[in-house]
Every structure is written in C-alpha cells, then in structure tokens.
Amino acid sequence: MIKARVTVTLKNGVLDPQGKAIEGALGALGFEGVGQVRQGKVFDLEVEGTDKAKAEADLKAMCEKLLANTVIENYTIALA
C-alpha cells in the first residue's frame, strides 16, 4: 500500500468566505495579528500497489475528476 495526502486549496484571487469568517472569529477570540486565512481540504488515502509513479498518476486523475474543482482550486499530492 502507498499512503498519500492530497491537499486542496482555493486558488489565489478566489474569494474565501470561510477563511474570512475564521479570520474574524480568531480576532474575536483574542488572537491578534492573524490575517489572510485560507481554508482548504485534506484527503488521506491508501492506494494499492508499490509503483509510486502509477499511484501518483492515479491520484492526479482522482483530483482532476472528483477531489478538486480545478477551475477554482489547486491541489498537491504527497506520497509517504
């Protein structure tokens, strides 16, 4: 098994209302100096096999087809 972590975040310039809400809530809780909060998603997956190149290609296809909206989101893949 190959373990992987996919991180999906909004592209720069895309409005992030959840990030803005988190930023405001942190300020209201007394955490000063926090700015530019961006919210994202993390997926931890296990892919069968030992071929890391194939696993990475499969994970990229998963991101392109389901895990990320590539119009407004970026993704990164990290293999363990």
PDB file as gemmi writes it, atoms N, CA and C in Angstrom:
CRYST1    1.000    1.000    1.000  90.00  90.00  90.00 P 1                      
ATOM      1  N   MET A   1       0.844  -1.194   0.000  1.00  0.00           N  
ATOM      2  CA  MET A   1       0.000   0.000   0.000  1.00  0.00           C  
ATOM      3  C   MET A   1       0.881   1.247   0.000  1.00  0.00           C  
ATOM      4  N   ILE A   2       0.433   2.224  -0.741  1.00  0.00           N  
ATOM      5  CA  ILE A   2       1.103   3.519  -0.764  1.00  0.00           C  
ATOM      6  C   ILE A   2       0.172   4.520  -0.096  1.00  0.00           C  
ATOM      7  N   LYS A   3       0.691   5.219   0.895  1.00  0.00           N  
ATOM      8  CA  LYS A   3      -0.100   6.239   1.583  1.00  0.00           C  
ATOM      9  C   LYS A   3       0.157   7.585   0.920  1.00  0.00           C  
ATOM     10  N   ALA A   4      -0.908   8.363   0.814  1.00  0.00           N  
ATOM     11  CA  ALA A   4      -0.790   9.668   0.175  1.00  0.00           C  
ATOM     12  C   ALA A   4      -1.656  10.680   0.906  1.00  0.00           C  
ATOM     13  N   ARG A   5      -1.250  11.923   0.802  1.00  0.00           N  
ATOM     14  CA  ARG A   5      -2.042  13.036   1.328  1.00  0.00           C  
ATOM     15  C   ARG A   5      -2.255  14.030   0.184  1.00  0.00           C  
ATOM     16  N   VAL A   6      -3.519  14.337  -0.058  1.00  0.00           N  
ATOM     17  CA  VAL A   6      -3.885  15.325  -1.071  1.00  0.00           C  
ATOM     18  C   VAL A   6      -4.409  16.553  -0.337  1.00  0.00           C  
ATOM     19  N   THR A   7      -3.829  17.702  -0.622  1.00  0.00           N  
ATOM     20  CA  THR A   7      -4.265  18.958  -0.024  1.00  0.00           C  
ATOM     21  C   THR A   7      -4.870  19.830  -1.120  1.00  0.00           C  
ATOM     22  N   VAL A   8      -6.089  20.291  -0.892  1.00  0.00           N  
ATOM     23  CA  VAL A   8      -6.818  21.097  -1.872  1.00  0.00           C  
ATOM     24  C   VAL A   8      -7.073  22.470  -1.259  1.00  0.00           C  
ATOM     25  N   THR A   9      -6.680  23.517  -1.977  1.00  0.00           N  
ATOM     26  CA  THR A   9      -6.897  24.885  -1.505  1.00  0.00           C  
ATOM     27  C   THR A   9      -7.442  25.736  -2.648  1.00  0.00           C  
ATOM     28  N   LEU A  10      -8.092  26.817  -2.297  1.00  0.00           N  
ATOM     29  CA  LEU A  10      -8.591  27.737  -3.313  1.00  0.00           C  
ATOM     30  C   LEU A  10      -7.418  28.447  -3.977  1.00  0.00           C  
ATOM     31  N   LYS A  11      -7.557  28.715  -5.263  1.00  0.00           N  
ATOM     32  CA  LYS A  11      -6.529  29.450  -5.991  1.00  0.00           C  
ATOM     33  C   LYS A  11      -6.472  30.886  -5.473  1.00  0.00           C  
ATOM     34  N   ASN A  12      -5.301  31.503  -5.596  1.00  0.00           N  
ATOM     35  CA  ASN A  12      -5.163  32.917  -5.222  1.00  0.00           C  
ATOM     36  C   ASN A  12      -6.130  33.741  -6.054  1.00  0.00           C  
ATOM     37  N   GLY A  13      -6.759  34.699  -5.427  1.00  0.00           N  
ATOM     38  CA  GLY A  13      -7.711  35.555  -6.111  1.00  0.00           C  
ATOM     39  C   GLY A  13      -9.146  35.075  -6.019  1.00  0.00           C  
ATOM     40  N   VAL A  14      -9.354  33.836  -5.578  1.00  0.00           N  
ATOM     41  CA  VAL A  14     -10.713  33.313  -5.404  1.00  0.00           C  
ATOM     42  C   VAL A  14     -11.178  33.669  -3.997  1.00  0.00           C  
ATOM     43  N   LEU A  15     -12.336  34.277  -3.915  1.00  0.00           N  
ATOM     44  CA  LEU A  15     -12.888  34.681  -2.619  1.00  0.00           C  
ATOM     45  C   LEU A  15     -13.057  33.470  -1.711  1.00  0.00           C  
ATOM     46  N   ASP A  16     -12.610  33.606  -0.461  1.00  0.00           N  
ATOM     47  CA  ASP A  16     -12.681  32.516   0.515  1.00  0.00           C  
ATOM     48  C   ASP A  16     -13.498  32.981   1.719  1.00  0.00           C  
ATOM     49  N   PRO A  17     -14.838  32.904   1.645  1.00  0.00           N  
ATOM     50  CA  PRO A  17     -15.661  33.400   2.751  1.00  0.00           C  
ATOM     51  C   PRO A  17     -15.443  32.630   4.048  1.00  0.00           C  
ATOM     52  N   GLN A  18     -15.173  31.324   3.966  1.00  0.00           N  
ATOM     53  CA  GLN A  18     -14.914  30.562   5.196  1.00  0.00           C  
ATOM     54  C   GLN A  18     -13.612  31.024   5.843  1.00  0.00           C  
ATOM     55  N   GLY A  19     -12.600  31.252   5.052  1.00  0.00           N  
ATOM     56  CA  GLY A  19     -11.333  31.753   5.585  1.00  0.00           C  
ATOM     57  C   GLY A  19     -11.519  33.104   6.253  1.00  0.00           C  
ATOM     58  N   LYS A  20     -12.322  33.976   5.618  1.00  0.00           N  
ATOM     59  CA  LYS A  20     -12.589  35.297   6.186  1.00  0.00           C  
ATOM     60  C   LYS A  20     -13.333  35.169   7.506  1.00  0.00           C  
ATOM     61  N   ALA A  21     -14.299  34.232   7.585  1.00  0.00           N  
ATOM     62  CA  ALA A  21     -15.055  34.025   8.823  1.00  0.00           C  
ATOM     63  C   ALA A  21     -14.141  33.504   9.927  1.00  0.00           C  
ATOM     64  N   ILE A  22     -13.241  32.599   9.584  1.00  0.00           N  
ATOM     65  CA  ILE A  22     -12.285  32.067  10.568  1.00  0.00           C  
ATOM     66  C   ILE A  22     -11.375  33.178  11.055  1.00  0.00           C  
ATOM     67  N   GLU A  23     -10.907  34.001  10.134  1.00  0.00           N  
ATOM     68  CA  GLU A  23     -10.051  35.136  10.496  1.00  0.00           C  
ATOM     69  C   GLU A  23     -10.757  36.051  11.492  1.00  0.00           C  
ATOM     70  N   GLY A  24     -12.030  36.372  11.236  1.00  0.00           N  
ATOM     71  CA  GLY A  24     -12.807  37.228  12.139  1.00  0.00           C  
ATOM     72  C   GLY A  24     -13.037  36.567  13.487  1.00  0.00           C  
ATOM     73  N   ALA A  25     -13.318  35.268  13.477  1.00  0.00           N  
ATOM     74  CA  ALA A  25     -13.563  34.554  14.733  1.00  0.00           C  
ATOM     75  C   ALA A  25     -12.303  34.492  15.581  1.00  0.00           C  
ATOM     76  N   LEU A  26     -11.160  34.289  14.949  1.00  0.00           N  
ATOM     77  CA  LEU A  26      -9.907  34.258  15.713  1.00  0.00           C  
ATOM     78  C   LEU A  26      -9.638  35.606  16.371  1.00  0.00           C  
ATOM     79  N   GLY A  27      -9.905  36.689  15.629  1.00  0.00           N  
ATOM     80  CA  GLY A  27      -9.743  38.026  16.205  1.00  0.00           C  
ATOM     81  C   GLY A  27     -10.682  38.241  17.379  1.00  0.00           C  
ATOM     82  N   ALA A  28     -11.933  37.785  17.241  1.00  0.00           N  
ATOM     83  CA  ALA A  28     -12.918  37.929  18.318  1.00  0.00           C  
ATOM     84  C   ALA A  28     -12.533  37.110  19.544  1.00  0.00           C  
ATOM     85  N   LEU A  29     -11.785  36.034  19.344  1.00  0.00           N  
ATOM     86  CA  LEU A  29     -11.332  35.202  20.464  1.00  0.00           C  
ATOM     87  C   LEU A  29     -10.040  35.720  21.100  1.00  0.00           C  
ATOM     88  N   GLY A  30      -9.540  36.860  20.593  1.00  0.00           N  
ATOM     89  CA  GLY A  30      -8.364  37.474  21.190  1.00  0.00           C  
ATOM     90  C   GLY A  30      -7.051  37.113  20.529  1.00  0.00           C  
ATOM     91  N   PHE A  31      -7.081  36.399  19.427  1.00  0.00           N  
ATOM     92  CA  PHE A  31      -5.848  36.066  18.709  1.00  0.00           C  
ATOM     93  C   PHE A  31      -5.545  37.184  17.724  1.00  0.00           C  
ATOM     94  N   GLU A  32      -4.674  38.081  18.129  1.00  0.00           N  
ATOM     95  CA  GLU A  32      -4.346  39.260  17.327  1.00  0.00           C  
ATOM     96  C   GLU A  32      -3.270  38.930  16.301  1.00  0.00           C  
ATOM     97  N   GLY A  33      -3.251  39.695  15.231  1.00  0.00           N  
ATOM     98  CA  GLY A  33      -2.194  39.570  14.232  1.00  0.00           C  
ATOM     99  C   GLY A  33      -2.387  38.425  13.250  1.00  0.00           C  
ATOM    100  N   VAL A  34      -3.560  37.822  13.218  1.00  0.00           N  
ATOM    101  CA  VAL A  34      -3.821  36.741  12.259  1.00  0.00           C  
ATOM    102  C   VAL A  34      -4.513  37.347  11.048  1.00  0.00           C  
ATOM    103  N   GLY A  35      -3.970  37.104   9.881  1.00  0.00           N  
ATOM    104  CA  GLY A  35      -4.570  37.643   8.669  1.00  0.00           C  
ATOM    105  C   GLY A  35      -4.412  36.689   7.506  1.00  0.00           C  
ATOM    106  N   GLN A  36      -5.176  36.940   6.475  1.00  0.00           N  
ATOM    107  CA  GLN A  36      -5.116  36.160   5.237  1.00  0.00           C  
ATOM    108  C   GLN A  36      -5.319  34.661   5.481  1.00  0.00           C  
ATOM    109  N   VAL A  37      -6.356  34.312   6.212  1.00  0.00           N  
ATOM    110  CA  VAL A  37      -6.669  32.907   6.469  1.00  0.00           C  
ATOM    111  C   VAL A  37      -7.300  32.315   5.216  1.00  0.00           C  
ATOM    112  N   ARG A  38      -6.783  31.176   4.777  1.00  0.00           N  
ATOM    113  CA  ARG A  38      -7.329  30.438   3.640  1.00  0.00           C  
ATOM    114  C   ARG A  38      -7.711  29.053   4.137  1.00  0.00           C  
ATOM    115  N   GLN A  39      -8.894  28.619   3.820  1.00  0.00           N  
ATOM    116  CA  GLN A  39      -9.410  27.338   4.262  1.00  0.00           C  
ATOM    117  C   GLN A  39      -9.253  26.333   3.128  1.00  0.00           C  
ATOM    118  N   GLY A  40      -9.012  25.067   3.480  1.00  0.00           N  
ATOM    119  CA  GLY A  40      -8.856  24.039   2.457  1.00  0.00           C  
ATOM    120  C   GLY A  40      -9.332  22.683   2.950  1.00  0.00           C  
ATOM    121  N   LYS A  41      -8.993  21.649   2.170  1.00  0.00           N  
ATOM    122  CA  LYS A  41      -9.388  20.273   2.494  1.00  0.00           C  
ATOM    123  C   LYS A  41      -8.150  19.390   2.431  1.00  0.00           C  
ATOM    124  N   VAL A  42      -8.133  18.349   3.256  1.00  0.00           N  
ATOM    125  CA  VAL A  42      -7.058  17.353   3.237  1.00  0.00           C  
ATOM    126  C   VAL A  42      -7.690  15.975   3.104  1.00  0.00           C  
ATOM    127  N   PHE A  43      -7.144  15.180   2.185  1.00  0.00           N  
ATOM    128  CA  PHE A  43      -7.591  13.803   1.990  1.00  0.00           C  
ATOM    129  C   PHE A  43      -6.405  12.884   2.239  1.00  0.00           C  
ATOM    130  N   ASP A  44      -6.536  11.931   3.142  1.00  0.00           N  
ATOM    131  CA  ASP A  44      -5.525  10.897   3.353  1.00  0.00           C  
ATOM    132  C   ASP A  44      -6.051   9.623   2.694  1.00  0.00           C  
ATOM    133  N   LEU A  45      -5.259   9.068   1.775  1.00  0.00           N  
ATOM    134  CA  LEU A  45      -5.683   7.901   1.008  1.00  0.00           C  
ATOM    135  C   LEU A  45      -4.616   6.821   1.048  1.00  0.00           C  
ATOM    136  N   GLU A  46      -5.049   5.585   0.863  1.00  0.00           N  
ATOM    137  CA  GLU A  46      -4.141   4.460   0.665  1.00  0.00           C  
ATOM    138  C   GLU A  46      -4.454   3.871  -0.700  1.00  0.00           C  
ATOM    139  N   VAL A  47      -3.409   3.719  -1.518  1.00  0.00           N  
ATOM    140  CA  VAL A  47      -3.560   3.197  -2.873  1.00  0.00           C  
ATOM    141  C   VAL A  47      -2.845   1.857  -2.940  1.00  0.00           C  
ATOM    142  N   GLU A  48      -3.508   0.855  -3.454  1.00  0.00           N  
ATOM    143  CA  GLU A  48      -2.895  -0.469  -3.560  1.00  0.00           C  
ATOM    144  C   GLU A  48      -1.738  -0.453  -4.549  1.00  0.00           C  
ATOM    145  N   GLY A  49      -0.730  -1.287  -4.269  1.00  0.00           N  
ATOM    146  CA  GLY A  49       0.405  -1.426  -5.167  1.00  0.00           C  
ATOM    147  C   GLY A  49       1.672  -0.848  -4.575  1.00  0.00           C  
ATOM    148  N   THR A  50       2.747  -0.954  -5.359  1.00  0.00           N  
ATOM    149  CA  THR A  50       4.048  -0.443  -4.916  1.00  0.00           C  
ATOM    150  C   THR A  50       4.650   0.540  -5.910  1.00  0.00           C  
ATOM    151  N   ASP A  51       4.009   0.733  -7.055  1.00  0.00           N  
ATOM    152  CA  ASP A  51       4.521   1.627  -8.104  1.00  0.00           C  
ATOM    153  C   ASP A  51       4.101   3.063  -7.784  1.00  0.00           C  
ATOM    154  N   LYS A  52       5.052   3.853  -7.286  1.00  0.00           N  
ATOM    155  CA  LYS A  52       4.739   5.225  -6.873  1.00  0.00           C  
ATOM    156  C   LYS A  52       4.332   6.100  -8.052  1.00  0.00           C  
ATOM    157  N   ALA A  53       4.930   5.887  -9.214  1.00  0.00           N  
ATOM    158  CA  ALA A  53       4.583   6.690 -10.390  1.00  0.00           C  
ATOM    159  C   ALA A  53       3.130   6.437 -10.796  1.00  0.00           C  
ATOM    160  N   LYS A  54       2.716   5.180 -10.787  1.00  0.00           N  
ATOM    161  CA  LYS A  54       1.325   4.850 -11.123  1.00  0.00           C  
ATOM    162  C   LYS A  54       0.378   5.408 -10.073  1.00  0.00           C  
ATOM    163  N   ALA A  55       0.747   5.281  -8.802  1.00  0.00           N  
ATOM    164  CA  ALA A  55      -0.093   5.812  -7.724  1.00  0.00           C  
ATOM    165  C   ALA A  55      -0.267   7.318  -7.881  1.00  0.00           C  
ATOM    166  N   GLU A  56       0.825   8.010  -8.190  1.00  0.00           N  
ATOM    167  CA  GLU A  56       0.735   9.465  -8.344  1.00  0.00           C  
ATOM    168  C   GLU A  56      -0.134   9.837  -9.546  1.00  0.00           C  
ATOM    169  N   ALA A  57      -0.016   9.090 -10.634  1.00  0.00           N  
ATOM    170  CA  ALA A  57      -0.858   9.345 -11.811  1.00  0.00           C  
ATOM    171  C   ALA A  57      -2.328   9.095 -11.476  1.00  0.00           C  
ATOM    172  N   ASP A  58      -2.601   8.018 -10.753  1.00  0.00           N  
ATOM    173  CA  ASP A  58      -3.978   7.722 -10.348  1.00  0.00           C  
ATOM    174  C   ASP A  58      -4.526   8.814  -9.435  1.00  0.00           C  
ATOM    175  N   LEU A  59      -3.704   9.263  -8.488  1.00  0.00           N  
ATOM    176  CA  LEU A  59      -4.141  10.319  -7.563  1.00  0.00           C  
ATOM    177  C   LEU A  59      -4.414  11.621  -8.308  1.00  0.00           C  
ATOM    178  N   LYS A  60      -3.584  11.928  -9.290  1.00  0.00           N  
ATOM    179  CA  LYS A  60      -3.815  13.141 -10.089  1.00  0.00           C  
ATOM    180  C   LYS A  60      -5.154  13.032 -10.811  1.00  0.00           C  
ATOM    181  N   ALA A  61      -5.446  11.858 -11.375  1.00  0.00           N  
ATOM    182  CA  ALA A  61      -6.725  11.656 -12.052  1.00  0.00           C  
ATOM    183  C   ALA A  61      -7.883  11.807 -11.070  1.00  0.00           C  
ATOM    184  N   MET A  62      -7.722  11.284  -9.855  1.00  0.00           N  
ATOM    185  CA  MET A  62      -8.761  11.416  -8.829  1.00  0.00           C  
ATOM    186  C   MET A  62      -9.025  12.894  -8.524  1.00  0.00           C  
ATOM    187  N   CYS A  63      -7.958  13.665  -8.421  1.00  0.00           N  
ATOM    188  CA  CYS A  63      -8.104  15.098  -8.135  1.00  0.00           C  
ATOM    189  C   CYS A  63      -8.799  15.815  -9.278  1.00  0.00           C  
ATOM    190  N   GLU A  64      -8.385  15.502 -10.501  1.00  0.00           N  
ATOM    191  CA  GLU A  64      -8.954  16.163 -11.674  1.00  0.00           C  
ATOM    192  C   GLU A  64     -10.434  15.829 -11.856  1.00  0.00           C  
ATOM    193  N   LYS A  65     -10.834  14.609 -11.474  1.00  0.00           N  
ATOM    194  CA  LYS A  65     -12.204  14.163 -11.709  1.00  0.00           C  
ATOM    195  C   LYS A  65     -13.142  14.369 -10.533  1.00  0.00           C  
ATOM    196  N   LEU A  66     -12.604  14.387  -9.281  1.00  0.00           N  
ATOM    197  CA  LEU A  66     -13.509  14.412  -8.134  1.00  0.00           C  
ATOM    198  C   LEU A  66     -13.047  15.275  -6.965  1.00  0.00           C  
ATOM    199  N   LEU A  67     -11.819  15.106  -6.530  1.00  0.00           N  
ATOM    200  CA  LEU A  67     -11.399  15.696  -5.253  1.00  0.00           C  
ATOM    201  C   LEU A  67     -11.251  17.214  -5.301  1.00  0.00           C  
ATOM    202  N   ALA A  68     -10.924  17.772  -6.468  1.00  0.00           N  
ATOM    203  CA  ALA A  68     -10.718  19.218  -6.575  1.00  0.00           C  
ATOM    204  C   ALA A  68     -11.527  19.785  -7.733  1.00  0.00           C  
ATOM    205  N   ASN A  69     -12.022  20.978  -7.541  1.00  0.00           N  
ATOM    206  CA  ASN A  69     -12.639  21.737  -8.634  1.00  0.00           C  
ATOM    207  C   ASN A  69     -11.517  22.571  -9.228  1.00  0.00           C  
ATOM    208  N   THR A  70     -10.896  22.068 -10.283  1.00  0.00           N  
ATOM    209  CA  THR A  70      -9.666  22.683 -10.798  1.00  0.00           C  
ATOM    210  C   THR A  70      -9.879  24.060 -11.418  1.00  0.00           C  
ATOM    211  N   VAL A  71     -11.116  24.483 -11.568  1.00  0.00           N  
ATOM    212  CA  VAL A  71     -11.380  25.845 -12.049  1.00  0.00           C  
ATOM    213  C   VAL A  71     -11.004  26.844 -10.964  1.00  0.00           C  
ATOM    214  N   ILE A  72     -11.294  26.491  -9.705  1.00  0.00           N  
ATOM    215  CA  ILE A  72     -11.051  27.452  -8.614  1.00  0.00           C  
ATOM    216  C   ILE A  72     -10.112  26.918  -7.542  1.00  0.00           C  
ATOM    217  N   GLU A  73      -9.680  25.645  -7.640  1.00  0.00           N  
ATOM    218  CA  GLU A  73      -8.841  25.057  -6.599  1.00  0.00           C  
ATOM    219  C   GLU A  73      -7.545  24.486  -7.154  1.00  0.00           C  
ATOM    220  N   ASN A  74      -6.505  24.563  -6.341  1.00  0.00           N  
ATOM    221  CA  ASN A  74      -5.234  23.900  -6.592  1.00  0.00           C  
ATOM    222  C   ASN A  74      -5.159  22.670  -5.701  1.00  0.00           C  
ATOM    223  N   TYR A  75      -4.307  21.711  -6.083  1.00  0.00           N  
ATOM    224  CA  TYR A  75      -4.096  20.561  -5.219  1.00  0.00           C  
ATOM    225  C   TYR A  75      -2.623  20.165  -5.249  1.00  0.00           C  
ATOM    226  N   THR A  76      -2.195  19.554  -4.144  1.00  0.00           N  
ATOM    227  CA  THR A  76      -0.852  18.988  -4.070  1.00  0.00           C  
ATOM    228  C   THR A  76      -0.988  17.556  -3.593  1.00  0.00           C  
ATOM    229  N   ILE A  77      -0.069  16.724  -4.068  1.00  0.00           N  
ATOM    230  CA  ILE A  77      -0.055  15.307  -3.709  1.00  0.00           C  
ATOM    231  C   ILE A  77       1.279  15.006  -3.030  1.00  0.00           C  
ATOM    232  N   ALA A  78       1.226  14.407  -1.843  1.00  0.00           N  
ATOM    233  CA  ALA A  78       2.442  13.991  -1.136  1.00  0.00           C  
ATOM    234  C   ALA A  78       2.335  12.503  -0.844  1.00  0.00           C  
ATOM    235  N   LEU A  79       3.308  11.757  -1.343  1.00  0.00           N  
ATOM    236  CA  LEU A  79       3.354  10.314  -1.089  1.00  0.00           C  
ATOM    237  C   LEU A  79       4.199  10.046   0.140  1.00  0.00           C  
ATOM    238  N   ALA A  80       3.761   9.106   0.978  1.00  0.00           N  
ATOM    239  CA  ALA A  80       4.517   8.783   2.190  1.00  0.00           C  
ATOM    240  C   ALA A  80       5.459   7.632   1.902  1.00  0.00           C  
TER     241      ALA A  80                                                      
END                                                                             
